[in-house]
Amino acid sequence: EWCWSHIPQCVKDGNCSLDEMYSSFVTLLSSAIKQKYSIIADCPFPVETNFLRNCKLRDRTYISPYPLYDIASILAALGRNPLDEYPREEGEIKHHPMWDAHQSARILYEAIKSS
């Protein structure tokens, strides 16, 4: 829910220019970092790490997220196999950025809660 409410409409619609997408993301992430949100990626290399690198290359004033938590490493540390196929909840569309993020957050929450 938080993600949906904070993503610019042009990104949801898929009609942003690359500059608009990066600019929107940098604004959102900068705000999240200032508010002390944790930045978490399922398996950040290569997609998320390259995207964050490109944000920095486009805007040198951009504050990179640190630490960048890695769900795959957290699952492994909890004794779970990050390469396992984890079931999706009803409505979680496979290979859709928002629903992939939703599933990853749910899996992380469930793993930490049960540890």
Backbone as numpy.savetxt, mean C-alpha at the origin, in Angstrom:
# Nx Ny Nz CAx CAy CAz Cx Cy Cz
-11.86 1.16 3.75 -12.69 2.35 3.75 -11.81 3.61 3.75
-10.76 3.61 4.57 -9.87 4.77 4.62 -9.27 5.02 3.25
-8.82 3.96 2.61 -8.19 4.11 1.28 -9.16 4.74 0.30
-10.37 4.19 0.21 -11.35 4.70 -0.76 -11.63 6.18 -0.53
-11.71 6.59 0.73 -12.08 7.98 1.02 -10.93 8.95 0.80
-9.71 8.46 0.65 -8.55 9.34 0.50 -7.92 9.31 -0.89
-8.46 8.52 -1.78 -7.89 8.43 -3.12 -8.63 9.39 -4.04
-7.90 10.23 -4.76 -8.55 11.19 -5.66 -9.43 10.49 -6.70
-10.51 11.14 -7.07 -11.47 10.55 -8.00 -10.82 10.16 -9.32
-9.89 10.97 -9.81 -9.28 10.64 -11.11 -8.50 9.33 -11.04
-7.95 9.01 -9.87 -7.25 7.74 -9.72 -8.27 6.60 -9.70
-9.35 6.77 -8.96 -10.41 5.75 -8.93 -10.96 5.49 -10.32
-11.13 6.57 -11.09 -11.68 6.45 -12.44 -10.67 5.94 -13.45
-9.39 6.03 -13.09 -8.34 5.57 -13.99 -8.03 6.54 -15.12
-8.34 7.82 -14.92 -8.09 8.77 -16.00 -7.15 9.90 -15.58
-6.25 9.63 -14.64 -5.24 10.62 -14.23 -4.05 10.55 -15.16
-3.44 11.69 -15.32 -2.14 11.67 -15.99 -1.13 11.13 -14.98
0.02 10.73 -15.44 1.06 10.23 -14.55 1.44 11.30 -13.52
1.57 12.54 -13.96 1.92 13.62 -13.04 0.85 13.82 -11.98
-0.44 13.76 -12.38 -1.53 13.90 -11.41 -1.50 12.76 -10.40
-1.26 11.55 -10.88 -1.24 10.40 -9.99 -0.11 10.53 -8.97
1.10 10.82 -9.43 2.23 10.96 -8.51 2.00 12.11 -7.54
1.53 13.24 -8.03 1.29 14.40 -7.19 0.24 14.10 -6.12
-0.85 13.46 -6.52 -1.90 13.09 -5.57 -1.37 12.15 -4.50
-0.57 11.18 -4.94 -0.03 10.21 -3.99 0.94 10.87 -3.02
1.82 11.72 -3.53 2.79 12.40 -2.67 2.06 13.25 -1.63
1.02 13.95 -2.02 0.24 14.76 -1.08 -0.38 13.87 -0.01
-1.00 12.78 -0.43 -1.65 11.87 0.51 -0.63 11.22 1.44
0.45 10.70 0.90 1.44 10.01 1.71 2.15 10.97 2.66
2.45 12.16 2.20 3.10 13.15 3.07 2.23 13.46 4.27
0.94 13.58 4.04 -0.01 13.82 5.13 -0.04 12.63 6.09
-0.05 11.43 5.54 -0.08 10.22 6.38 1.18 10.10 7.23
2.33 10.41 6.64 3.60 10.33 7.37 3.61 11.36 8.50
3.15 12.57 8.24 3.10 13.60 9.28 2.18 13.20 10.42
1.13 12.41 10.10 0.19 11.95 11.12 0.66 10.66 11.80
1.88 10.22 11.47 2.50 9.04 12.07 1.82 7.72 11.69
1.20 7.68 10.50 0.65 6.42 10.01 1.80 5.48 9.66
1.59 4.19 9.85 2.57 3.20 9.39 2.33 2.95 7.91
3.41 2.84 7.15 3.31 2.58 5.72 3.66 1.10 5.52
2.71 0.37 4.93 2.83 -1.08 4.84 2.58 -1.50 3.39
3.42 -2.42 2.89 3.24 -2.99 1.55 3.31 -4.51 1.68
2.58 -5.19 0.82 2.53 -6.65 0.89 3.90 -7.25 0.60
4.43 -6.99 -0.52 5.77 -7.42 -0.93 6.30 -6.27 -1.77
6.97 -5.29 -1.14 7.19 -4.00 -1.78 8.11 -3.95 -2.99
8.93 -4.97 -3.20 9.81 -4.93 -4.37 9.21 -5.79 -5.47
9.14 -5.31 -6.68 9.69 -4.07 -7.22 8.66 -2.95 -7.36
7.36 -3.27 -7.30 6.35 -2.28 -7.68 6.33 -1.07 -6.75
6.07 -1.31 -5.46 5.93 -0.19 -4.54 7.24 0.57 -4.36
8.36 -0.15 -4.27 9.64 0.53 -4.08 9.99 1.40 -5.29
9.72 0.92 -6.49 9.99 1.73 -7.68 9.04 2.92 -7.77
7.79 2.72 -7.36 6.84 3.83 -7.36 7.30 4.91 -6.37
7.71 4.50 -5.17 8.20 5.46 -4.17 9.46 6.16 -4.65
10.32 5.44 -5.32 11.54 6.04 -5.88 11.17 7.10 -6.92
10.22 6.79 -7.76 9.78 7.75 -8.77 9.15 8.98 -8.14
8.45 8.80 -7.03 7.90 9.96 -6.31 9.03 10.88 -5.90
10.09 10.30 -5.37 11.24 11.10 -4.92 11.94 11.78 -6.09
12.07 11.08 -7.21 12.71 11.67 -8.37 11.90 12.84 -8.94
10.59 12.77 -8.83 9.73 13.84 -9.34 9.65 15.02 -8.39
9.81 14.75 -7.09 9.66 15.81 -6.09 10.68 15.59 -4.99
11.78 16.30 -5.07 12.88 16.12 -4.10 12.48 16.51 -2.67
11.39 17.27 -2.51 10.95 17.66 -1.16 10.11 16.55 -0.52
9.74 15.55 -1.31 8.93 14.43 -0.83 9.68 13.68 0.26
9.00 13.42 1.36 9.58 12.67 2.48 9.25 11.20 2.27
10.25 10.39 2.04 10.03 8.96 1.81 9.58 8.28 3.09
8.71 7.27 2.95 8.24 6.58 4.15 9.34 5.73 4.77
9.49 5.87 6.06 10.43 5.04 6.80 9.87 4.82 8.19
9.80 3.62 8.65 10.10 2.41 7.87 8.96 2.06 6.91
9.30 1.31 5.90 8.32 0.74 5.00 8.17 -0.72 5.43
7.07 -1.01 6.10 6.85 -2.36 6.60 6.47 -3.29 5.46
6.95 -4.51 5.55 6.77 -5.52 4.51 5.94 -6.67 5.08
4.71 -6.83 4.60 3.82 -7.87 5.13 4.41 -9.26 4.94
5.04 -9.50 3.80 5.62 -10.83 3.55 6.64 -11.19 4.62
7.48 -10.24 5.02 8.48 -10.50 6.06 7.83 -10.70 7.42
6.78 -9.94 7.69 6.07 -10.10 8.97 5.42 -11.48 9.03
4.79 -11.91 7.95 4.18 -13.24 7.92 5.23 -14.32 8.14
6.37 -14.18 7.47 7.45 -15.17 7.64 7.93 -15.19 9.09
8.08 -14.03 9.70 8.53 -13.96 11.10 7.52 -14.60 12.04
6.25 -14.60 11.65 5.20 -15.23 12.46 5.03 -16.72 12.14
5.92 -17.24 11.27 5.88 -18.65 10.94 4.89 -19.01 9.84
4.40 -18.02 9.12 3.48 -18.27 8.02 4.22 -18.14 6.70
3.75 -18.83 5.70 4.37 -18.78 4.38 3.75 -17.64 3.58
4.52 -16.59 3.29 3.95 -15.47 2.55 3.58 -15.83 1.10
4.08 -16.97 0.62 3.76 -17.39 -0.75 2.49 -18.23 -0.83
1.91 -18.57 0.33 0.65 -19.32 0.31 -0.44 -18.50 -0.37
-1.41 -19.19 -0.91 -2.58 -18.54 -1.49 -3.57 -18.31 -0.35
-3.80 -17.06 -0.02 -4.72 -16.73 1.06 -6.10 -16.46 0.49
-7.12 -17.04 1.11 -8.48 -16.86 0.57 -8.93 -15.40 0.63
-9.72 -15.04 -0.34 -10.29 -13.70 -0.37 -11.69 -13.74 0.24
-12.07 -12.61 0.81 -13.43 -12.48 1.29 -14.33 -12.20 0.10
-15.61 -12.43 0.27 -16.56 -12.13 -0.79 -16.45 -10.64 -1.15
-16.35 -10.36 -2.41 -16.26 -8.98 -2.88 -14.84 -8.49 -3.08
-13.84 -9.21 -2.58 -12.44 -8.81 -2.81 -12.03 -9.29 -4.20
-11.96 -8.36 -5.12 -11.67 -8.67 -6.52 -10.17 -8.94 -6.67
-9.85 -10.07 -7.30 -8.45 -10.46 -7.49 -7.76 -9.52 -8.49
-6.52 -9.16 -8.17 -5.67 -8.30 -9.02 -6.28 -6.91 -9.26
-6.96 -6.40 -8.25 -7.48 -5.03 -8.27 -6.75 -4.30 -7.15
-6.07 -3.19 -7.45 -5.22 -2.55 -6.44 -5.88 -2.30 -5.09
-7.11 -1.81 -5.11 -7.78 -1.51 -3.84 -8.12 -2.78 -3.08
-8.62 -3.78 -3.79 -9.00 -5.01 -3.10 -7.79 -5.85 -2.72
-6.71 -5.75 -3.48 -5.47 -6.40 -3.08 -4.96 -5.79 -1.77
-5.03 -4.46 -1.68 -4.62 -3.77 -0.45 -5.52 -4.16 0.72
-6.81 -4.27 0.45 -7.76 -4.66 1.49 -7.44 -6.06 2.00
-7.21 -6.98 1.08 -6.88 -8.35 1.47 -5.57 -8.39 2.26
-4.57 -7.67 1.80 -3.27 -7.65 2.50 -3.41 -7.12 3.92
-4.16 -6.04 4.08 -4.36 -5.47 5.41 -5.11 -6.46 6.30
-6.10 -7.12 5.76 -6.87 -8.11 6.53 -5.98 -9.29 6.94
-5.17 -9.79 6.02 -4.27 -10.90 6.33 -3.28 -10.50 7.41
-2.71 -9.30 7.31 -1.77 -8.82 8.33 -2.46 -8.72 9.68
-3.63 -8.12 9.70 -4.38 -7.96 10.96 -4.67 -9.33 11.58
-5.16 -10.27 10.77 -5.47 -11.60 11.29 -4.23 -12.32 11.79
-3.11 -12.17 11.08 -1.87 -12.84 11.49 -1.37 -12.29 12.82
-1.39 -10.97 12.96 -0.90 -10.36 14.21 -1.85 -10.71 15.36
-3.14 -10.66 15.09 -4.15 -10.94 16.11 -4.02 -12.38 16.64
-3.67 -13.31 15.76 -3.60 -14.72 16.17 -2.22 -15.11 16.71
-1.27 -14.19 16.68 0.07 -14.56 17.14 0.23 -14.41 18.64
